[in-house]
Amino acid sequence: MLIKDKVIAITGGGRGLGRAMALAFAEKGGHVALLDLNQADLDETCALATAQGVRASGYLTNVTSEADVTAALDAVVRDFGRLDVMVNNAGITRDGLLVKVKDGQVVSKMSLEQWNAVIAVDLTGVFLGGREAAERMIRLGNGGVIINITSVSRAGNVGQTNYSAAKAGVAAMTVVWAKELARFGIRAGAIAPGFCATEILSAMKPEVLEKVTAPVPLKRLGKPEEVAHTAVYIVENDFFSGRVIDLDGGMRF
Ligand SMILES: NC(=O)c1ccc[n+]([C@@H]2O[C@H](COP(=O)([O-])OP(=O)(O)OC[C@H]3O[C@@H](n4cnc5c(N)ncnc54)[C@H](O)[C@@H]3O)[C@@H](O)[C@H]2O)c1
């Protein structure tokens, strides 16, 4: 798919990887619709995108809310007249060990709140975004591309029962959608980044960050622009569907 003059919706598009993807699509002449919880971030990303000569609009949206996602995508189609690419990128972490033991005593557990919060955004949010985008793409009749952002953690990362489960689910949904939606000219692909330099990592202590890059053969964090480059590739390559691209500097859990 040629990106120029297409309409690309991105959840979590206010900052981080979402912003980098928005700017990469804008650089290629794509118009961007950004769905996020944070108005100030939305405004900033929209300003950066419009400076590249494309249209950009922000939509205050909580991806865990069916009503929000539905209303936002209705507004995108109304405002832009089309929807060609949906990037389900919004995600959070609430890390913790399943059961934490100190000096032989159980001192804490991953709470149900931690579990539910991550499943709601990282798994249900992707389900809602993918479903609502697919419905509109089918109705508009131009085909489309759905990109889901999973993670290297989908293989199972210590301290991330909730996140690993959600991200494994996202990878599985991508395969299902590629099979179900191909007959409508819709492709689905996913990106599984390793640790990248965005604010989602700001909760990590420096010593943890050092531990994170040590096992990476390339010995560094990924750059948001490198993830954006991969998203552009998925849109542009019409034979790509149903697969997850690992972008992790060579690191495996
Ligand atoms: N940064 C990394 O190291 C890394 C690695 C692998 C995967 N990922 C994944 O990439 C995606 C983007 O991560 P990031 O590093 O840019 O994170 P980030 O925290 O910098 O940005 C996430 C964005 O999502 C938005 N958001 C959060 N909850 C939302 C909700 N309920 N509704 C709408 N928007 C919401 C936030 O407001 C924010 O703008 C996430 O799915 C994350 O799991 C990140």
The ligand as an ORCA input file, in Angstrom:
! r2SCAN-3c Opt
* xyz 0 1
  N       9.135      0.961     24.838
  C       9.401     -0.328     24.866
  O      10.436     -0.759     25.318
  C       8.413     -1.314     24.310
  C       8.860     -2.602     24.032
  C       7.965     -3.531     23.524
  C       6.658     -3.166     23.294
  N       6.241     -1.904     23.585
  C       4.850     -1.579     23.331
  O       4.768     -0.472     22.461
  C       3.572      0.255     22.725
  C       3.907      1.724     22.919
  O       4.773      1.837     24.027
  P       5.619      3.155     24.345
  O       6.960      2.691     24.764
  O       5.496      4.143     23.269
  O       4.829      3.627     25.657
  P       4.498      5.098     26.201
  O       4.097      4.896     27.627
  O       5.596      6.056     25.899
  O       3.231      5.515     25.328
  C       2.022      4.820     25.446
  C       0.922      5.743     24.965
  O      -0.315      5.029     25.113
  C      -1.253      5.876     25.722
  N      -2.219      5.089     26.469
  C      -2.019      4.351     27.587
  N      -3.163      3.805     28.001
  C      -4.118      4.196     27.123
  C      -5.510      3.979     27.023
  N      -6.176      3.236     27.940
  N      -6.189      4.521     25.982
  C      -5.544      5.275     25.071
  N      -4.218      5.544     25.117
  C      -3.520      5.004     26.136
  C      -0.438      6.777     26.637
  O      -1.166      7.962     26.970
  C       0.802      7.025     25.788
  O       0.640      8.132     24.951
  C       2.926     -0.411     23.930
  O       1.930     -1.308     23.506
  C       4.066     -1.172     24.557
  O       3.630     -2.284     25.303
  C       7.090     -0.964     24.075
*
